[in-house]
Amino acid sequence: MARPPKELTPEKSVEDLLGSKIRKLRLARGWEITELAAKVFVSPGRISSIETANDPPGRDLTLKLEQVLDAKGALLELQMLIRTEAFKNYAQRFLHDQASARSIHEFSPGIPGLLQTSDYARALMAVDHSDDPEGLEESVVRRAERQEVFGRKNPPWLWVVLAEPALHQVHGSLEIMAGQIDHLLEMGEHPYIHIQVLPIDQPAVPGSISLLTLRDGTRTAYAEGFNTGTYYHEPSDVDRHQRVYDHVQAGALGIDASAQVMRDARRKHQR
């Protein structure tokens, strides 16, 4: 005798709500799990995991389910909420504010997310998603979406101090690194994007620092290390991080000299 389907609790989480909606839409059409799975080209076990909130679908699968179940956008909206919640709590508010900031000043030991190519981002995050290729692609898409701020009418003023080792450490392949440096040089040609390189022989700080000036003039600071981060709103905390950023920037090369360092590093990645 078949086991009864797991009771869902839609109020528990967005994942549960999404699974519940998919099950209801499937049952309303009189389809078994195997039928829905065949229509979207996945295994019945995958559909079962989605409906029981054990493994929510990525964007591509959600779009297929939307079309097959005629969900009129409801599933994609929930999937987008899940993607937003996937960011760790310490980063959610910062990323929200960064997307609408008037200016962004950042020190980074690696290529910052706002300036990463998709190939570089994929190579950088591959280790953390070694057993989750779908999750890796979702993360790459999210990172690329953040860069859409530079295409708006009033893009933010971005000033980056980049640690020089980031230009030499290979992520993915030499071709990927060459393409990433080409992208940095191209982005640096925009009048609202400035990139300074902090030479290897200059003191840096562990982790990254981002200083935001929001549209209403509010200033905030975000500091991040490996798998940890803190978003600061108190003026005293923001001032403290501003001083750290100022000290680091004081040791950085000028814009033109930084561009030359990037071109030199790019040549080393050529075959």
ABEGO torsion letter per residue (X at the ends): XBBBBBBBBAAABAAAAAAAAAAAAAAAAGBBAAAAAAAAGBBAAAAAAAAAGABBBBAAAAAAAAAAAGAGGAAAAAAAAAAAAABBAAAAAAAAAAAABABBBBBBABBBAAABBAAAAAAAAAAAAAABAAAAAAAAAAAAAAAAAAABABBBBBBBBBBAAAAABBBGBAAAAAAAAAAAAAAAABAABBBBBBBAABBBBBEBBBBBBBAAGBBBBBBBBBGBBBBBABAAAAAAAAAAAAAAAAABBBAAAAAAAAAAAAAAABX
